[in-house]
Amino acid sequence: MSGEFTGLAAVVTGGGSGIGLATAELLAARGAAVACLVRVTRAALPYLRVSSAAAIVNICSIAATAGLPGRALYSATKGAVQALTLAMAADHLAEGIRVNCVNPGTVDTPWVRRLVDAAADPAAEYAALRVRQPLGRLVTPVEVAAAVAYLAGPSAAATTGTVLAVDGGMHGLRLRPAGSTDNHPHR
């Protein structure tokens, strides 16, 4: 596995910290030539710090000006990434280009830590984040990076148009509250 990306190049957006940095380090360790793109913008919403195109920043600014709530905007962009993944996978299949995406849950990144630290009670806020995770902890950047490396690597040569959730079960599991005698997923 250590050389599976030898001779390949990767461009990682947001490679300055968190998931992007973990992904860049893992791909480089496996032999890829890695370039990291980090662009800090002055977007109206605090979580829109990295972008690869001025149009995205412009759209976000327009949406924020129109009063679109932060959670709705965040969710809309995540849905757009999934739809774009499917469209690009279909459009580029004949060229031998695979397109996949990773859908991370709450990841223990410096950005999340800054948000938690800004809360009135950071310890309680972090505990609340952990409790809502089916695994009882936040996802690590390295876990997300491993999923990216898998999808980009030769082991996933037949995988395209896939959205891989690396979220500790947040999307698909429905568990009873802690202390319940029956902890089977609800349907």
PyMOL commands that set and color helices and strands:
alter all, ss='L'
color gray80, all
select helices_A, chain A and resi 18-29+54-65+70-95+110-117+122-131+141-152+154-156
alter helices_A, ss='H'
color red, helices_A
select strands_A, chain A and resi 9-13+33-37+101-104+163-166
alter strands_A, ss='S'
color yellow, strands_A
deselect
rebuild
show_as cartoon
